[in-house]
């Protein structure tokens, strides 16, 4: 199989075209939302939300089959987002709140799945995704869920950034912290819904965390973080699907598509990190000659770009 066949020709197949469309939209939106997750330090809360959707996925699958996955996950995710937001604002430590939601909801999901006749198959699909078996009727709901998350973040983006960097000043300016937290956590939850229905509940966190973390290695410009994260997500999703297809079809090695996509996300991050470290090391003598430490140089650059 040629590289062109893997990167382009494979998507003439209907199931590959559907997978690419959903993953590209999801990866771009997850990248944008993930920047705010990274800036706010909400990685563990995002992990809690990935587990909070599991009972919704399980109940939706039990009640309505695959058609019930997105509605069930959406209800569970939004309920989890609201619960986590109020638990944290009530003074409960965020780690404790996440642990309570994570363990309670995940156990409920496993109990629901265990009542089915095909326990192992259903559990594997919910945990590790079904990106190559997305039905045509599921494409639009998954895209709309992703776009809803993007809209929620886009409408409140300036306020979200203000709250991320200076919560006190944000409150003094009249921003309502509870509303902003609910909006952001709900957007994260919706991304988790779409991701859990494609790459699975255990792997969706990579789509949220990796692009934003990679973007912070690529640029120090605040507003460039969002397109950089979206680009990293989109390219990683495309390369991940292509690599999985090439290895499975061309080499005859059966690889789970969702795990392959996530593996490529991590690989892309590792490459960007290696390049960043190499660039910083090459620039170290110049900084030493100028007497400017790396951190100070970054601050000066940001000030000039503002």
N, C-alpha and C positions, 0 to 999 in steps of 0.2 A: 504494500500500500504506500502510495506517494504521500509526501507532506501536504500537497494541494488537496488530495482526496480527503485527508483527515481534517484539515483546517476549513475546507470549503465544501467539497463534494458531499461529505457525510450529511450535511444539513438539507440536502434535497430529499432525504428520507423524512416522512411526515413526523415520526416520533422524535427524531433528532431536532427537527425544526421547532417543534413545540417546546422541547426541553431547553433549547437555546433561547427562545423568546422569553420564557418565564424566568430563566436564570439570569439573563442579561438585565431585565427590569429589576429583578430582586437584588442582584449584586450592586447595581448603581444606587438604588434606594438604601440598601443596607450600608453601603459605603458612606453616604451622606449622613445617615442617622448615627453610624458608628463613630464619626468624628466627634459628635456631641457626647456620645457614650465615653469616648476616650478623654475628652476635656473635662467632663464631670466626674470621672473615675467611677463609672457605673457598671464596670465589667461584671462584678459579682451579682449585681441586681439583674443584669441581662441574663446571666446564667440561671438565676431563679425563675425568670419568666420563660426560659426555654423548657424548664421542667413543668411549669404551671400549665402549659398548653397540653401536656400529655394526656390528662384525663379527658379533656375536650376532644382530642383526636380519637381516643379509645371509645368514648361514648358515641361520637359521630359515626365512627366506623360500625359500631354495633347496631345503631338505630337505622342508618340510611346507607350503609356501605361507603364506598369512596366518595360519593356525593355529599356525605355528611361530614367529611374531614374538615373542610374549611369553615363551615358554620360552627361546628363544635369547638374547633380550636380557637376561633375568634371570640366566642363567648367566654371560654376558660381563660384566654390570655388577657382580655380586658378586665375580667374579674380579678385576676392575679395582679394586674397593674394597679388597679384601684386599692386592693388590699395592701400591697407593698408600700404604696405611697402613704396611706394613712397610718400604717404601722410605724414607718420611719418618722413621720411628723408627730406621732404620739410619744416619741422619745425612746422608742425601742431601737437598740443598735441595729444598723442595717444588716450586718452579718447574721445576727440572730433572726431578724425578720425574714431574710432570704432563706435561711436554713429551715425555718418553720414551714414556709410556703413550699419550698423545694421537696422536702421529705413527705409532707402531707399529700400534696397533689400527685407526686410520682407514684406513691403507694396506691392511691385511689385508681390511677390509670392502669397499673399492673393488675389490680383486682378485677377491673372491668374487662380487660383483655383476656384474663385467665378463664373467664366464663364462656368464651367463644369455643367453637369446635376446632378451629385451626389456630391454636394459641401461639405456636412457635412462628408460623408464617406472618400472622398479624403483628406480633411484637417486633419482628425483624423489620417489617415495612414501616412501622411507626417510628422506630428508633433510628433507622438508617436510610429512610427515604424511598421515593419511587420516581425519581426524576425522569427516567426513560419510559415510564408507563403513565405519564400524565395524560388523562383523557382529553379530547378536544373540548368537552363541555367545562372542564376545570381550568382551562387557560385563562379565560376572561375573569373569573372570580379571583384567581391568584394575582393577576396583573392589577386588578382594581384594589385589592387589599394592599399591595405594595405602593400603588400610587396614592392611596389614602394616607399611608404613613408619611410619604414624601410631602403631601399637602399640609399635614399637621405640623411638620417641622418647618416647612417653608414659610408658613404664615407667621410663626412665632420665632423665626431664626435669630433676629437681632436681640430679642428679649432673652432667648435661651443662652446666647453667647454672653450677654451682660451678666446673667445669673451665674454662668460658669466661672467667670473671672472675678466677679465682685458681688456676691449675694447681698451684702449689706447695702451697697449703693443701688442695687436693683430694687430692693424693697423701698428704699428712700425715694426712688424715682416713680413709685406707684405700681410697680409690677407685682402681680399676685403670685407668690411662690408656689402655693398649692396648685393653682391652675396650670402654671408652667410645668410643674413636676408631673401632674396628671397627663398633660399633653405629650410630654416626652416619653413617659413610661408607656403610654398607650401606643405611641408610634413604634417604640421598641417591640411592644407586644404584637403589633400587626406584622412587623417584619418577621418576627419569630413564627407567626402563623403561616405565612407564605413559605418561609424556609423549612419549617417542620414538615410541610406537605411535599417538599421536594427533596432536600438532602437529609431530612430526618431530625428528630428532636435532639439527638446527642451531638450533631455536627453543625447545627445552624449557628452556634455561637461564633464559629470561625468567620462566617460571612459578615457578622457585625463587628468583630474586633480587629481582624487582620487588615482590611483596607485602611481603616482610620489610623492604625499604628504605622502602617507602611507610609501613609501620606505624611506623617510627621517626620519621617526620615527623608522624604523627598524635598519638602519645602518648609520654610519657616514663616511664610506669608499666611496669615490667618485665613483669608478668603480663598486662597489657592488650595487649602486643605481639602475642601469639598470636591472640586473637580478632580483633584489628584486621587482621592479615595475612590471616587466613582470609576475613574479610569482603571485603577488597580483591580477593583472588583470585577469590572466588565471583562478585562483581558484575562484575568485568572479564571473566570467562569468559562469563557470561550476555550482557552487552552486546556482546562480541565476536562471538559466534555470531549474535545478533540483527542486528547491523550487517551482517555478511557476507550473511545471508539477504536482508535488505532491499535491499542494493545489487545482489546477484546476480539476485534474482527481480524486485524492484520496478523497478530502474533498468536491468536488462539488462547489467550490467557483471560479467563473470566474475572473481571474486576468490578466491584460495586461502583456504580457511577457516582453516587453522592460522595463516597469516601475518596474517590479519585479527584473529584473537583476540590474538595477540602484540602487534600494533599498538595494540589497545585497551588492553592491559596497560600499555604504555609511555605512552600518552596519559593514562590515569588517574593514573599516577605523576607526569607533568608537571603535571597540574592540581593534585594534592595539593601538589606542591613549590611551585607558584606561590602557592597559598593560604597555605602555611606562611611563605613569604618575605614576603607581604603582611601577615600577622598579626605577624610579628617586627618588620617595619618600623613598623607602627602602634604597637607596644608599646615601641619604642626610646626615645621621649621620657620615658615613665614610668620606664624602667630608669635612664636618665641622671639623672633627678631624684632617684631613690633611691640612686644610686651603685652599682648592682648590675649587673655585666656579664651577658650572656645565659647564659654557661656557669655562672656562680655561681648564677644563679637556678634553672637546671635541677638543679644538685646539691642546692640547698636543698629544692627541691620533691620530688626523689626521697627525700631523707632523711625528709621529713615523711610521705611515702606508705609508707615501709618499715615 
